């Protein structure tokens, strides 16, 4: 019963690493054995023996070959004590090569049961039996190279005179070796992903210098602790951009801005924005573009940079269509009597209408053109045309139109609209006319 408890304790003691495999092909084992003799002439129970020694070499595909030798005692009957020894060759097959390794084994050898009387030879024929055996065992690892080994087998002898069939149970430790460990970190070179640098078993032999739980081989910042999502690199400002990539590592920013903020939201990060608190243009270092007329259209895009306008109209004022329609019609023509620059009531009505249109378009400027018929000298007609234009300007200024918006010019008799050889023609040529120039001005 005591022996049975010992077995249970050994089986339950450890479930950890690996046994003899291609990575540690050689194994040397030492232990103790218990034998139970079989046969009609046997009435004894278990018999203890030690040491039990073996040396084996892993071949491939789970197979190993080896030799073993052991010493012990055997008592087939009361008051009969025999010296027990064996020398075997065996082959072993690992059923699995996972953490715990169960295996089958079998072989051929010699078993000796000596009565203490001298006989010739190490294994005298009268005391030795040729033995065939087979059994099952298990390796329970306690470290990378050390295993608890438990096995049981049946050994059958071919000689019945002086030899016994028996059950054999072995308990011991095995040491697996053969694979190198250049850096001495306890991980064999075949398993060690960093064979020249001492490391940790949980990282397959690689170190974790900064202790952040990421091995140096996968850590982009092996000497600075950082989270796994940033490949082990720190993020001082917590903006999701690792310090090594963060152009503003001490200020939380945007990933798309390389970790820098964009306070004014103009698409230019604060670290390069010359106007970080004022929304600007990326092409102008983040500062607003010059807008001379203040119409919201920058000068570089404004077709009328000195005149406030509309963005839909390229920064120019809306086309004064009704004003242009009026000044290009006959309704806007002011006619004068011969040798006169005086405005009558009908003329003032035209000027009132014109003044209301100028109020509607406060940025519009016009040119007032004065004309004369061919009556009189050219010099006289030139001065008369200038007086007529000046009279219209004065009336508009008196009604509140800024003089800066009004330009006058006299053309004398040089631009008749009808021939001057008729009375009707001369009457139509004595006029003030408004014409539009090629610029914003309305002439």
Long-range contacts (C-beta under 8 A, 24 or more apart in sequence): 3-34, 3-46, 6-171, 7-150, 7-169, 7-171, 10-140, 10-148, 10-150, 10-171, 11-138, 11-140, 11-150, 13-140, 13-142, 13-148, 14-140, 14-141, 14-142, 14-148, 15-99, 15-100, 15-140, 16-99, 16-140, 16-141, 16-142, 16-143, 17-99, 17-141, 17-142, 17-143, 17-144, 18-97, 18-98, 18-99, 18-101, 18-141, 18-144, 19-94, 19-97, 19-100, 19-101, 19-139, 19-141, 19-147, 19-174, 19-176, 20-56, 20-58, 20-64, 20-94, 20-101, 20-139, 20-147, 20-174, 20-176, 21-58, 21-94, 21-97, 21-176, 22-58, 22-60, 23-179, 23-188, 23-190, 23-191, 24-58, 24-144, 24-145, 24-176, 24-177, 24-178, 24-179, 24-188, 25-57, 25-58, 25-178, 25-179, 26-55, 26-56, 26-57, 26-58, 26-176, 26-177, 26-178, 27-54, 27-55, 27-56, 27-57, 27-58, 27-64, 27-66, 27-174, 27-175, 27-176, 27-177, 28-53, 28-54, 28-55, 28-174, 28-175, 28-177, 29-53, 29-54, 29-55, 29-56, 29-68, 29-149, 29-172, 29-173, 29-174, 29-175, 30-172, 30-173, 31-149, 31-170, 31-171, 31-172, 31-173, 32-170, 32-171, 32-172, 33-70, 33-72, 33-168, 33-169, 33-170, 33-171, 34-168, 34-169, 34-170, 34-171, 35-72, 35-74, 35-84, 35-166, 35-167, 35-168, 35-169, 36-166, 36-167, 36-168, 36-169, 37-74, 37-76, 37-164, 37-165, 37-166, 38-164, 38-165, 38-166, 38-167, 39-76, 39-164, 39-165, 41-76, 41-77, 42-76, 42-77, 42-164, 43-76, 43-77, 43-78, 44-74, 44-75, 44-76, 44-77, 44-78, 47-72, 47-73, 47-74, 47-75, 47-84, 48-72, 48-73, 49-73, 49-84, 52-170, 52-172, 54-90, 54-174, 56-90, 56-92, 62-93, 62-94, 62-95, 62-97, 62-103, 63-91, 63-92, 63-93, 63-94, 64-91, 64-92, 64-93, 64-94, 65-89, 65-90, 65-91, 65-92, 66-90, 66-92, 70-170, 74-113, 74-164, 74-166, 76-113, 76-164, 81-116, 82-113, 82-114, 82-115, 83-112, 83-113, 83-114, 83-115, 83-116, 84-111, 84-112, 84-113, 84-114, 85-111, 85-112, 85-114, 85-123, 86-110, 86-111, 86-112, 86-131, 86-155, 87-123, 88-131, 88-133, 90-133, 99-141, 100-138, 100-139, 100-140, 100-141, 101-138, 101-139, 101-147, 102-136, 102-137, 102-138, 103-136, 103-137, 103-138, 103-139, 104-134, 104-135, 104-136, 105-134, 105-135, 105-136, 105-137, 105-151, 105-153, 106-132, 106-133, 106-134, 106-135, 106-153, 107-132, 107-133, 107-134, 108-132, 108-133, 109-133, 111-155, 111-157, 111-163, 111-164, 111-166, 112-163, 113-162, 113-163, 113-164, 126-161, 126-162, 127-162, 127-163, 128-159, 128-162, 128-163, 129-157, 129-158, 129-159, 129-162, 129-163, 129-164, 130-157, 130-158, 130-159, 131-155, 131-156, 131-157, 131-158, 131-163, 132-156, 132-158, 133-168, 135-168, 137-170, 139-174, 143-186, 144-186, 144-187, 144-188, 144-201, 145-175, 145-176, 145-177, 146-173, 146-174, 146-175, 146-176, 147-173, 147-174, 147-176, 148-172, 148-173, 149-173, 149-174, 193-217, 220-244, 247-271, 304-440, 307-363, 307-440, 308-363, 309-363, 316-440, 317-361, 317-363, 317-364, 317-440, 320-357, 320-360, 320-361, 320-364, 320-442, 322-357, 322-360, 323-357, 323-358, 323-360, 323-361, 323-364, 323-442, 324-436, 324-442, 326-353, 326-354, 326-357, 327-354, 327-366, 327-434, 327-435, 327-436, 327-442, 328-436, 332-433, 332-434, 333-431, 333-432, 333-433, 334-388, 334-392, 334-431, 334-432, 335-427, 335-428, 335-430, 335-431, 336-388, 336-430, 336-431, 336-432, 337-430, 338-373, 338-375, 338-426, 338-430, 339-375, 339-376, 339-384, 340-430, 341-384, 341-387, 341-388, 341-390, 341-391, 342-391, 343-391, 343-392, 343-395, 348-395, 351-392, 351-395, 351-396, 351-399, 352-399, 354-396, 354-434, 355-396, 355-399, 355-400, 355-401, 358-396, 358-401, 358-405, 359-400, 359-401, 363-440, 364-405, 364-440, 364-441, 364-442, 365-404, 365-405, 365-406, 365-407, 365-440, 365-441, 365-442, 366-405, 366-406, 366-407, 366-434, 366-441, 366-442, 366-443, 367-407, 367-408, 367-409, 367-434, 367-435, 367-437, 367-441, 367-442, 367-443, 368-392, 368-393, 368-406, 368-407, 368-408, 368-409, 368-432, 368-434, 369-408, 369-409, 369-410, 369-411, 369-415, 369-432, 369-433, 369-434, 369-435, 369-443, 370-408, 370-409, 370-410, 370-411, 370-432, 371-410, 371-411, 371-412, 371-413, 371-415, 371-416, 371-417, 371-429, 371-430, 371-431, 371-432, 371-433, 372-412, 372-413, 372-429, 372-430, 373-413, 373-416, 373-420, 373-425, 373-426, 373-427, 373-429, 373-430, 374-413, 374-416, 374-420, 374-426, 374-429, 375-420, 375-426, 378-412, 378-413, 381-412, 381-413, 382-410, 382-411, 382-412, 382-413, 383-410, 384-410, 384-412, 385-410, 385-411, 385-412, 385-413, 386-410, 388-430, 388-431, 388-432, 389-432, 391-432, 392-432, 407-441
